[in-house]
């Protein structure tokens, strides 16, 4: 067994990547998960912020500014995001979630969380919390070690979603 001070091997990390890819595929195949993944990613990037410029969102999500702009336009047409003046630069606009966007994002998280909970009933609460802590640690370390890579805003640590039974 490895100690905490022994770094992982490349083979360990390849196995981790494969497991994360399998998890992503399983989540996408879920019959309950029907929302547009791009829209949810964009809305998640805005969650908990006072707003962000389209260029900052594109950088955060590692997509082209034109793709981010098209996504924002569609979300705006659906009433899920809105544009406001940037208080620091009145020539610029910030995009932020509307109350309807916050509700839609919360509902999507609730649906996904419920689906996962239904599929791992044989797991203990302690195991799920331990995995969550490790995945959050991995995400934090990966983002911190890659300048310009999918940077999250300072409030990116998500609030636990209360799951109603």
C-alpha positions as CSV (number, residue, x, y, z in Angstrom):
1,X,0.0,0.0,0.0
2,X,1.3,3.5,-0.9
3,X,1.7,6.1,1.7
4,X,0.4,9.7,1.2
5,X,4.0,10.9,0.5
6,X,4.5,8.5,-2.4
7,X,3.4,10.2,-5.6
8,X,1.1,8.3,-8.0
9,X,2.5,6.5,-11.0
10,X,1.6,7.3,-14.5
11,X,-0.3,4.0,-14.6
12,X,-2.3,5.1,-11.5
13,X,-3.3,8.3,-13.2
14,X,-4.2,6.5,-16.5
15,X,-6.5,4.3,-14.5
16,X,-8.0,7.4,-12.8
17,X,-8.6,9.0,-16.1
18,X,-10.3,5.9,-17.5
19,X,-12.5,5.7,-14.4
20,X,-13.5,9.4,-14.7
21,X,-14.3,8.9,-18.4
22,X,-16.4,5.9,-17.6
23,X,-18.2,7.9,-14.9
24,X,-18.9,10.7,-17.4
25,X,-20.3,8.2,-20.0
26,X,-22.5,6.6,-17.4
27,X,-23.9,10.0,-16.3
28,X,-24.6,11.0,-19.9
29,X,-26.4,7.8,-20.6
30,X,-28.7,8.3,-17.6
31,X,-32.3,8.4,-18.6
32,X,-32.9,11.2,-16.1
33,X,-30.0,13.4,-17.4
34,X,-31.5,15.1,-20.4
35,X,-30.3,18.7,-20.0
36,X,-27.9,20.2,-22.5
37,X,-24.5,19.6,-21.1
38,X,-23.0,22.8,-22.6
39,X,-25.8,24.9,-21.1
40,X,-25.3,23.3,-17.7
41,X,-21.5,23.9,-17.8
42,X,-22.0,27.5,-18.7
43,X,-24.6,28.0,-16.0
44,X,-22.4,26.2,-13.5
45,X,-19.5,28.5,-14.3
46,X,-21.8,31.5,-13.4
47,X,-23.2,29.9,-10.3
48,X,-22.3,31.9,-7.2
49,X,-20.7,34.8,-9.1
50,X,-21.9,38.4,-9.5
51,X,-21.4,37.8,-13.2
52,X,-18.6,37.2,-15.8
53,X,-17.6,38.5,-19.2
54,X,-18.2,36.2,-22.1
55,X,-14.4,36.0,-22.7
56,X,-13.8,35.0,-19.2
57,X,-16.4,32.2,-19.4
58,X,-14.9,31.0,-22.7
59,X,-11.5,30.8,-21.0
60,X,-12.8,29.1,-18.0
61,X,-14.6,26.5,-20.0
62,X,-11.8,26.2,-22.6
63,X,-14.1,27.0,-25.5
64,X,-13.9,29.6,-28.3
65,X,-15.4,33.0,-27.5
66,X,-17.8,32.7,-30.4
67,X,-19.1,29.4,-29.0
68,X,-19.5,30.9,-25.6
69,X,-21.3,33.9,-27.1
70,X,-23.7,31.6,-29.0
71,X,-24.4,29.6,-25.8
72,X,-25.0,32.8,-23.8
73,X,-27.4,34.1,-26.5
74,X,-29.4,30.8,-26.3
75,X,-29.5,30.9,-22.5
76,X,-30.5,34.6,-22.6
77,X,-33.3,33.8,-25.0
78,X,-34.5,31.1,-22.6
79,X,-34.4,33.6,-19.7
80,X,-31.8,31.7,-17.8
81,X,-29.1,34.3,-18.0
82,X,-29.1,38.1,-18.3
83,X,-26.5,40.8,-19.1
84,X,-25.7,43.7,-16.8
85,X,-23.2,46.6,-17.0
86,X,-19.8,45.9,-15.5
87,X,-19.4,48.3,-12.6
88,X,-15.6,48.4,-13.2
89,X,-15.8,49.0,-16.9
90,X,-19.1,50.6,-18.1
91,X,-18.3,49.7,-21.7
92,X,-18.4,46.0,-20.9
93,X,-21.2,43.7,-19.9
94,X,-21.3,40.8,-17.4
95,X,-23.4,37.7,-17.8
96,X,-25.1,36.3,-14.8
97,X,-27.8,33.8,-13.9
98,X,-31.3,35.0,-13.6
99,X,-33.5,33.6,-10.8
100,X,-35.0,31.2,-13.5
101,X,-31.4,30.1,-14.3
102,X,-30.6,29.5,-10.7
103,X,-33.7,27.4,-10.3
104,X,-33.0,25.4,-13.5
105,X,-29.4,24.8,-12.4
106,X,-30.6,23.7,-8.9
107,X,-33.2,21.4,-10.5
108,X,-30.6,19.8,-12.8
109,X,-28.3,19.3,-9.8
110,X,-31.1,17.8,-7.8
111,X,-32.1,15.4,-10.7
112,X,-28.5,14.3,-11.2
113,X,-27.9,13.9,-7.5
114,X,-31.1,11.9,-7.1
115,X,-30.1,9.7,-10.1
116,X,-26.7,9.0,-8.6
117,X,-28.1,8.3,-5.1
118,X,-30.6,5.8,-6.6
119,X,-27.8,4.0,-8.4
120,X,-25.4,3.7,-5.4
121,X,-27.7,2.8,-2.6
122,X,-25.2,0.1,-1.5
123,X,-22.6,2.8,-0.7
124,X,-22.4,4.3,2.7
125,X,-22.8,8.0,3.3
126,X,-19.2,8.0,4.7
127,X,-17.9,6.5,1.4
128,X,-19.8,9.1,-0.7
129,X,-18.5,12.0,1.4
130,X,-14.9,10.6,1.3
131,X,-15.1,10.3,-2.5
132,X,-16.5,13.8,-2.8
133,X,-13.7,15.2,-0.7
134,X,-11.0,13.4,-2.8
135,X,-12.6,14.4,-6.2
136,X,-12.8,18.0,-4.9
137,X,-9.2,17.9,-3.9
138,X,-8.2,16.5,-7.3
139,X,-10.1,19.2,-9.1
140,X,-8.6,21.9,-7.0
141,X,-5.1,20.6,-7.5
142,X,-5.5,20.1,-11.3
143,X,-7.0,23.6,-11.8
144,X,-4.3,25.2,-9.5
145,X,-1.5,23.5,-11.4
146,X,-2.6,24.7,-14.9
147,X,-2.5,28.4,-15.4
148,X,-5.3,29.5,-17.6
149,X,-7.0,26.0,-17.5
150,X,-10.7,26.1,-16.6
151,X,-10.2,28.5,-13.8
152,X,-13.0,28.6,-11.4
153,X,-14.2,31.7,-9.6
154,X,-13.3,32.1,-5.9
155,X,-16.7,30.8,-4.7
156,X,-16.5,27.6,-6.9
157,X,-16.8,25.3,-3.9
158,X,-20.4,24.3,-4.3
159,X,-22.9,24.2,-1.5
160,X,-24.1,20.7,-0.7
161,X,-27.5,20.2,-2.4
162,X,-30.2,19.1,0.0
163,X,-31.9,16.1,-1.4
164,X,-35.5,15.7,-0.5
165,X,-36.9,12.2,0.0
